Amino acid sequence: MTCTGNGSPACGSWALVWEGPPLPFCSHAGEYVGVDYSQEMVHACNRRYRDLPNAMFEVGDARSLPQFPDGHFGAVLFSYNGIDEVPAEDRRRVLDEMHRLLAPSGVFFFSSHNLNFMSRLFAASFWSGPRRYLMLRAINRGRRPLGQDFGLFDDGWQNLRFRMDTYYISPQHQFKQLQEAGFDGIRAFSVESGREYEGLEDLRSSVEPWIYYLCTRP
């Protein structure tokens, strides 16, 4: 995750290291803090971006970041669907912590897998060949969305090299989680076109793999 400060953003360090884009928002921030769960990724980012005076990277867990005081950041970015790899029972802890870190009127921006995408993911026509489709069905046999609000699936994006459950959530339930965590001004954007969805009714018909959410701490 990435945090920008001075009332500062937080980043997915692996993406910054391996894809190598300019740090998002860094030129607009007085302080830019990248947080990653992996010590190796933090070391790599510190080496790669050592010439940026306002950027720093450190190890941390999004569920609890006590090294930062309440209201320290003006913006927080949790990139690359990283929130979906946190254990399901800890997702609310992450949202509560992001809310705590933000100053009033601070913004939280993240992406999350869309439960409505399941109709495409588990369709044979989605895959270029039968092998991955059949493997995906086999490793997820018996799994169903939990209460129709969210579900845990091994979606095969890791090329089946290792097993990893990923959290998929319905857009309406994601709105509810954010509201319960104290966020408002919740907006959603298409990963494929970048357009803003026009409310929950519009989102109900979305079958994109993930959705971007932007919200504010009052």
N, C-alpha and C positions, 0 to 999 in steps of 0.2 A: 504494500500500500504506500501511498505518497501523501505527505502533508505539507502545506505551505503556511508559513507563519508570519507573525506580527499580527496576531488576530486576524498561521503558515500552512502546501499539499503534502500525502504519504504514498509508495510505488510497488509494483510487481517487479522486483529487481531483476529476475531472470530475463524479462522482456527487454529491459533497458540494456542488459549486457549483451544478449545474443542478437537482438535486432538492431541495437545501436542508434535509436532515434535521438534527436535533441531532447533533453529532459522536458516533458510537458510542463508548461507554466513556470519553469524555473526563472526565465528572464523577467517575469512579472512579480516574483516573490522576494520579500526581504530575507526569508529563511525557507529553505526547501529541505525536507527531511524524508528520506526513503527508509522504509522499514520492511524487513524480510525475516522470515522464520529461519532461513539458512545462513549460517555464518559464512560459508563459502561464497554465496551470492553477494553478501554485504562486502566482503573483501574485494570481490571483483568490481563492484560498483565504485568503491572508494578508489581503486586504482584507475578505473576508466575515466572517472569524472573528478580527479584530484585537482584539476585546474579551475574548477568552478568555486569561487569563494563563498557563495551562499548555499552550497549543497553539502549535505552530509548524509551518511547511511549508517544504520545500526540495526542490530538484531532485536526483534520484538515479536510478540504474539498479539494479533488483533483483538483477542478476547480480553486482554489486560495490558495496558501500556502505562504503568504508574510513573514512568520516568517523565511523562508530560503532564503539566498541571491542567486543571479544568479550564476550558475555553481558550486554549493556547493557539489553536489553528483557525484560520479563516476559510480554509478549504481542505477537504480530504477526498482523495481518489483511491478507491480499492479496485485495482485494474484486473483485467483478464479473468473475470468470473471467479476471482480468488475466494470470495466469500462462500462459494458453493463447495469448496473443499474442506471447510470447517465442519466438524461433526454437527449433525442436525440439531442436537440438543443445545449446542452452544451458539447457534446463529443469533438468537436474541441478545446474548452477551456482547457479540460484536457490534450490533446496532446500538446498544446502550453505550458502549465505549466510544463509538464514533460520535454520538450525540454529546457525550461528556467532553470530548476533545475540542469540539467546535465552539467558537465564540458566538454570541447572539448574531443572527443573520448569516452565519457561516453556512457553506454549502457542502453537501455530501454527494459524490458522484460515483456510481459503480455499475457493473453489469452483472446479470444473473441469468441462468438458464431458464428457458421458458417451457413449462410443463406441456403447453399446447403443441410443442414440437414433437412430442412422442408419436403422433399420428404419422409424421414423416420419417422419423428415425427408425421405426420398426416396420416400415414398408419396404418390400423387396426392391421396388423401383428406385429407391433412394440411393442404393449402392450400385457400383459399377460391375460387381461380380457377386456370385452367391456365397463365397467363402466367408466374408466379413458379416454378411447378413445372417447366415446360419449360426456363426459363432456368437454374434450379439444376442440372438434369440436364446441360445443355449445358456449363456452366462447370466441372463436375466430371467430365466424361467421362474414363473410364479410370482414375480414382482408386480405390484400394482401401486398406483399413486396412493399415498397415505391420506385418506379422507378427501381425496380429489383436490386437495389444496397444494400438496407437494409430494414428491417421491424421490427415492434414491435409486440411481441406475448406473451401471457401468456402460457408458455410452460409446466405448470403442475408439474415442478420439486419440488414445495413446497407442494406436495401431496394435492393440491387444498384446503389447509387450509386457504389461503388468496390469494388475487389477486395481481399479480405483473407483469407488462409489462417488457419484456427483449428484448434488442436490438440484432438483428441478422444481420450480415453483410457479403456480399460476399467477398472472399479473395482478389479479384482484387480491390474492392473498399477500403478495408482496406489498401492495399499497397498505393493507391492513397492518402488517408487521411494522412498517415505517411509522404509521400513525400511532400505534401502541408504544413505539419507542420515543415518541414526542416530536417527530418531524412533521412539517407541513409544506405546502407549496409543491407537492409531489408531481413530477412530470416524467414521462416515459418517451423514449426515442427508439426508432428502428435501427437495428444493426446493419440492415441491407441498404437503406436509402438515406438514413439520417433524419427523416422527417419526424416531427413530434406527433405522437398519437393523440387523438382528440378524446381523451377520457377513457373510462373503463369499458364502455360499450365497444369502442374501436379496438381496444386491446383484446377483447374476448375472441376476436376473429384472427388474431395474429398467430401464425405458426412458424415464426422465425426461431432460430436455435437459441438465441438469447436476446435480451432487451436491456437497454441502458436506462438507468433511473437517476434522476436529479432531484434533490430535496433540500430543505433548509431547516436549520435549527431556529426556532422563533427567538 
